[in-house]
């Protein structure tokens, strides 16, 4: 699935691929689908007929777009058009490739039903492809991407040659980005534009509609953000430190593979304090219904050095006692939640030179998901959900406050 801001060419790329395989594999069957059939006529089908198909192509001959049911290719291939509001015939046949436009409109059941239609067998592989603008980080598509069961590819405005050419914005690109910038509301304190639609449609970020605590500083996005494989553990490049938030009960949501909102897992985050000054979160260990001594033993058994110390939830007296018995020196987390949130915001954001000191490895999927879901309610109170990894990180980065 291609996910990114508005105007990056996501739909065009998917339609180009569908057209390519229809030309390459005679008698293949493809499907262009959206939640409603009506929404395709003035979106995907316009792009397909006016930008993907060659001018004057016989493939576009036949009914007008709003009445179109199928595109016929000279080699016997077909691309069917339909909507999930009128599944009828489209869900009773088989395909080699299915393209879903604006996949965030679908329910998980819709998506899974479409995968059962991929069995035509003409192409050497069958594939479901899709595009979308980002939604909330609790959306099932984002969570499937974090689990690795969906290849979530990020697109950027620089990918669209009508907006970006030769290393610079085109005139059309400057006009379009200025239009997207108007979606944001200027924050007088930071001088930066903010807002849910601005974050999603201008920068391609999966953000909560309201109250995301680390909005504006945390960047999980496609480039130049906090999440990078550069955060991988490097032997002899600096000390390993644990950040720990205690917990025990909880459950995994089987449809998303992530912890439910009312879960309280015990979290161990593995940090490396690099000699160059960077703080790199390179692994995580979330567990529920696991005794503390068993989790500590399993955490120490991972192929990393034992921690030089651990920063731990100040109220977790029993856990700290277990850690001391295992030879792990502990430091307490902060007394003030709000002050430590401020310290963490300062630490994870980019400085004036766009340099980020705090890096996170992509494998830390639970932590990344929580960073986008951790929020305040409309009254400004912190919602005690999806806070376990962010709390552990907050303890650690607060402990580094004299140097961040």
C-alpha positions as a printed Julia matrix, in Angstrom:
404×3 Matrix{Float64}:
   0.0     0.0     0.0
   1.18    3.48   -0.91
   0.54    5.93    1.9
   1.41    9.58    1.75
   0.26   13.2     1.51
  -2.24   14.43   -1.04
  -0.89   14.88   -4.55
   2.12   12.56   -4.52
   0.88   10.42   -7.42
  -0.18    7.36   -5.41
  -3.22    6.52   -7.52
  -1.33    7.12  -10.75
   1.42    4.72   -9.69
  -1.05    1.96   -8.77
  -3.0     2.39  -12.01
   0.2     2.35  -14.07
   1.15   -0.97  -12.48
  -2.3    -2.45  -13.11
  -2.17   -1.34  -16.77
   1.35   -2.72  -17.15
   0.47   -6.22  -15.94
  -2.69   -6.21  -18.07
  -0.51   -5.56  -21.12
   2.17   -8.04  -20.09
  -0.02  -11.05  -19.18
  -2.69  -11.92  -21.78
  -6.1   -12.83  -20.3
  -5.25  -11.55  -16.82
  -8.12  -10.12  -14.8
  -7.76   -6.98  -12.72
 -10.11   -4.98  -10.52
 -10.28   -1.28   -9.66
 -12.42   -0.88   -6.55
 -13.39    1.63   -3.89
 -15.88    1.64   -1.04
 -18.51    3.15   -3.32
 -18.73    2.76   -7.1
 -19.81    6.39   -7.63
 -16.57    7.75   -6.13
 -14.46    5.97   -8.77
 -15.93    7.77  -11.77
 -14.44   11.18  -10.99
 -11.26    9.92   -9.33
  -9.46    6.73  -10.35
 -11.16    6.34  -13.73
 -10.33    9.89  -14.8
  -6.67    9.28  -13.98
  -6.73    5.91  -15.72
  -8.31    7.15  -18.96
  -6.59   10.53  -19.22
  -3.11    9.87  -17.82
  -2.42    6.12  -17.94
  -4.01    4.91  -21.17
  -2.45    6.25  -24.4
  -4.4     8.96  -26.18
  -7.05    7.46  -28.43
  -6.65    4.0   -26.93
  -9.34    1.49  -27.91
  -9.3     0.29  -24.29
 -11.22    3.41  -23.27
 -13.91    2.86  -25.9
 -17.36    1.88  -24.7
 -19.65    3.23  -21.98
 -19.03    6.53  -20.2
 -17.08    6.33  -16.95
 -20.09    6.38  -14.63
 -21.57    3.4   -16.51
 -18.3     1.56  -17.06
 -18.08   -2.03  -15.82
 -14.92   -3.29  -17.53
 -11.99   -2.25  -19.71
 -11.17   -4.75  -22.47
  -7.58   -5.18  -23.73
  -6.65   -6.45  -27.21
  -4.75   -9.39  -25.63
  -7.83  -10.63  -23.8
  -7.01   -9.02  -20.44
  -9.8    -7.29  -18.54
  -9.87   -4.68  -15.79
 -13.2    -4.66  -13.97
 -14.53   -1.59  -12.16
 -16.71   -1.74   -9.06
 -17.62   -0.6    -5.58
 -18.1    -2.49   -2.34
 -21.51   -0.85   -1.97
 -22.63   -2.97   -4.94
 -20.46   -6.1    -4.63
 -22.64   -8.38   -6.77
 -20.71   -9.81   -9.69
 -17.34   -8.31   -8.75
 -17.12  -10.39   -5.57
 -18.21  -13.6    -7.28
 -15.31  -13.8    -9.7
 -11.52  -14.18   -9.53
  -8.66  -11.76  -10.18
  -4.9   -11.64  -10.57
  -4.53   -8.09   -9.22
  -6.89   -5.85   -7.27
  -6.31   -2.12   -6.79
  -8.14   -0.41   -3.9
  -8.29    3.38   -4.03
  -8.45    5.18   -0.66
  -8.2     1.96    1.33
  -8.82    3.73    4.65
 -12.51    3.81    3.67
 -12.67    0.0     3.93
 -13.33   -2.14    6.97
 -10.91   -4.96    7.73
 -13.62   -7.45    6.69
 -13.78   -5.79    3.25
 -10.01   -6.1     2.84
  -9.93   -9.74    3.86
 -12.85  -10.55    1.55
 -10.94   -9.04   -1.38
  -7.91  -11.24   -0.68
 -10.11  -14.31   -1.21
 -10.75  -13.16   -4.8
  -7.04  -13.31   -5.74
  -6.96  -16.73   -7.38
  -7.24  -16.29  -11.15
  -3.81  -17.84  -11.68
  -2.95  -16.25  -15.04
  -0.16  -14.06  -13.67
   2.78  -15.75  -11.87
   1.66  -13.95   -8.71
  -1.61  -12.48   -7.4
  -1.53   -9.2    -5.52
  -3.72   -6.7    -3.7
  -2.4    -3.15   -4.07
  -3.85    0.04   -2.6
  -3.31    3.7    -1.85
  -4.51    6.05    0.85
  -4.02    9.33    2.6
  -3.04    8.72    6.25
  -5.67    8.36    8.93
  -5.41    7.83   12.7
  -2.6     5.57   13.98
  -5.25    3.29   15.45
  -6.55    2.47   11.96
  -6.3    -1.22   11.12
  -4.26   -0.51    7.95
  -1.52    1.32    9.86
  -1.44   -1.39   12.52
  -1.17   -4.16    9.91
   1.72   -2.23    8.4
   3.47   -2.09   11.77
   3.0    -5.85   12.17
   4.63   -6.44    8.8
   1.62   -8.25    7.26
   1.1    -5.28    4.93
   3.92   -3.64    2.97
   3.33    0.03    3.83
   5.28    2.22    1.4
   5.56    5.97    1.92
   5.19    8.36   -1.0
   6.38   11.97   -1.02
   5.63   15.06   -3.05
   9.12   14.74   -4.51
   7.94   11.49   -6.15
   5.55   13.42   -8.39
   7.42   14.85  -11.42
   4.72   17.46  -12.01
   5.64   18.94   -8.61
   9.37   18.2    -8.35
  11.96   18.11  -11.14
  15.72   18.41  -11.27
  16.04   18.8    -7.52
  13.63   21.73   -7.25
   9.91   22.44   -7.01
   8.12   23.24  -10.23
   5.81   26.24  -10.43
   2.85   23.85  -10.12
   4.55   22.26   -7.11
   5.02   25.56   -5.3
   1.4    26.53   -5.89
   0.08   23.14   -4.76
   2.19   22.98   -1.59
   1.18   26.54   -0.69
  -2.43   25.38   -0.96
  -1.77   22.43    1.35
   0.03   24.71    3.81
  -3.23   26.61    4.23
  -4.66   23.52    5.93
  -2.43   24.22    8.93
  -3.03   26.63   11.78
   0.02   28.62   12.85
   1.06   28.0    16.46
   2.32   31.36   17.8
   4.5    29.66   20.42
   6.42   27.4    18.03
   5.99   29.28   14.77
   4.95   25.99   13.12
   1.77   24.97   11.37
  -0.38   22.38   13.12
  -3.62   20.51   12.62
  -4.77   17.0    11.82
  -5.55   17.51    8.14
  -2.34   19.48    7.68
  -0.25   16.69    9.23
  -1.98   14.01    7.16
  -2.4    15.69    3.76
   0.72   17.91    3.74
   3.22   15.66    5.5
   1.69   12.18    5.24
   1.62   11.54    8.97
  -0.71    9.06   10.68
  -1.93   11.23   13.57
  -4.82   11.34   16.01
  -7.64   13.74   15.24
  -7.1    15.5    18.58
  -4.63   15.69   21.38
  -1.6    13.73   20.18
   0.97   14.49   22.87
   4.11   14.38   20.76
   2.68   15.95   17.62
   5.05   18.38   15.97
   8.23   16.81   17.35
   7.93   13.04   16.81
   8.44   12.01   13.17
   7.8     8.42   12.11
   7.54    9.45    8.5
   9.21    8.56    5.24
  12.44   10.54    5.58
  14.53   12.59    8.02
  12.53   11.47   11.04
  13.24    9.69   14.3
  12.71    6.2    12.86
  15.71    4.83   11.01
  17.83    1.7    10.77
  20.76    3.92   11.81
  19.51    3.29   15.35
  20.73   -0.34   15.18
  22.94   -1.48   18.07
  26.65   -1.07   17.3
  29.15   -2.99   19.47
  31.57   -0.76   21.38
  29.79    2.39   20.18
  28.37    3.27   23.6
  26.71    1.93   26.73
  23.4     0.06   26.77
  20.7     1.42   29.09
  17.22    0.07   29.79
  14.1     2.16   30.21
  11.38    0.24   32.05
   7.67    0.77   32.68
   6.1    -1.86   34.94
   2.89   -3.7    34.13
   1.37   -7.15   33.85
  -2.21   -7.49   32.55
  -3.49   -7.02   29.04
  -4.47   -8.58   25.75
  -3.53   -8.51   22.09
  -6.18   -7.4    19.62
  -6.21  -10.28   17.1
  -7.23   -8.03   14.21
  -4.34   -5.59   14.64
  -1.64   -7.53   16.49
  -1.19   -4.68   18.96
  -2.15   -4.33   22.61
  -5.67   -3.21   23.43
  -6.14    0.25   24.9
  -6.8    -1.03   28.41
  -3.69   -3.27   28.46
  -0.78   -2.63   30.81
   2.24   -4.55   29.51
   5.63   -4.44   31.18
   7.97   -2.64   28.8
  11.74   -2.74   28.51
  13.29   -0.38   25.97
  16.91   -0.96   24.94
  18.85    2.27   24.43
  22.43    2.83   23.36
  24.15    6.02   24.44
  26.34    6.58   21.4
  29.77    8.08   21.73
  28.7    10.74   19.2
  25.97   11.89   21.62
  23.01   10.27   19.94
  20.49    8.24   21.94
  19.35    5.21   19.97
  16.37    3.02   20.86
  17.32   -0.21   19.07
  14.94   -2.83   20.53
  11.87   -3.33   22.71
  10.45   -6.08   24.92
   6.73   -5.82   25.69
   5.14   -8.62   27.74
   1.86   -9.36   29.51
   1.15  -11.97   32.19
   4.87  -12.67   32.53
   6.55  -12.7    35.94
   9.11   -9.95   36.38
  12.02  -12.31   37.08
  11.19  -14.35   33.96
  11.05  -11.25   31.78
  14.32   -9.93   33.23
  16.03  -13.25   32.5
  14.69  -13.24   28.94
  15.7    -9.59   28.47
  19.25  -10.29   29.64
  19.44  -13.31   27.32
  19.07  -11.16   24.22
  22.3   -10.72   22.22
  23.2    -7.36   23.74
  25.41   -6.36   26.68
  23.81   -6.11   30.1
  22.63   -2.57   30.82
  24.95   -0.14   32.54
  21.85    0.97   34.43
  18.07    1.07   34.08
  15.66    3.96   34.53
  12.5     2.55   36.08
   9.02    3.67   37.05
   9.56    5.14   40.53
   6.57    3.24   41.98
   7.8    -0.2    40.83
   9.54   -1.15   44.1
   9.26   -4.91   43.64
  10.57   -4.79   40.1
  13.54   -2.64   41.12
  14.32   -5.14   43.88
  14.39   -7.95   41.3
  16.68   -5.9    39.1
  19.08   -5.21   41.96
  19.22   -8.95   42.64
  20.11   -9.46   38.97
  22.97   -6.97   39.31
  21.25   -4.1    37.49
  21.67   -0.63   39.0
  18.44    1.4    38.8
  17.5     5.05   38.71
  14.03    6.38   39.44
  11.8     7.91   36.83
  10.55   11.5    37.22
   8.11   12.76   39.81
   6.33   15.13   37.42
   4.61   13.74   34.32
   4.18   17.14   32.66
   7.77   18.26   33.2
   9.11   14.99   31.86
   6.82   15.24   28.79
   8.39   18.63   28.12
  11.85   17.12   28.46
  10.94   14.32   26.06
   9.49   16.75   23.51
  12.75   18.72   23.59
  14.76   15.54   23.19
  12.93   13.9    20.28
  12.4    16.98   18.11
  14.77   18.27   15.45
  17.04   21.19   16.33
  17.52   24.37   14.28
  19.77   22.45   11.87
  17.13   19.7    11.46
  19.36   17.31   13.41
  17.68   14.65   15.53
  19.54   13.28   18.5
  16.98   10.58   19.42
  16.7     7.75   16.88
  14.44    4.68   16.95
  14.89    1.43   15.02
  11.92    0.37   12.82
  11.66   -2.95   14.7
  10.28   -1.09   17.74
   6.76   -1.43   16.37
   4.76   -1.32   19.6
   6.6     1.81   20.74
   6.11    3.53   17.4
   2.4     2.74   17.35
   1.94    4.08   20.88
   3.83    7.29   20.11
   1.18    8.1    17.52
  -1.75    7.03   19.72
  -0.78    8.56   23.07
  -3.01   11.6    23.52
  -4.93   14.04   25.7
  -8.71   14.28   25.92
 -10.53   17.49   24.88
 -10.02   18.88   28.39
  -6.26   18.41   28.21
  -6.05   15.41   30.55
  -3.74   12.57   29.54
  -5.64    9.49   28.37
  -4.18    6.46   30.16
  -3.99    4.26   27.09
  -1.12    3.36   24.77
   1.28    5.09   27.16
   3.59    2.26   28.23
   6.47    2.64   25.77
   6.19    6.44   25.73
   6.29    6.43   29.55
   9.43    4.28   29.62
  11.08    6.57   27.04
   9.98    9.6    29.03
  11.66    8.25   32.18
  14.91    7.73   30.32
  14.97   10.99   28.35
  14.06   12.94   31.49
  17.09   11.36   33.16
  19.15   12.8    30.29
  17.66   16.27   30.67
  20.95   17.91   31.63
  22.45   16.9    28.29
  19.52   17.09   25.84
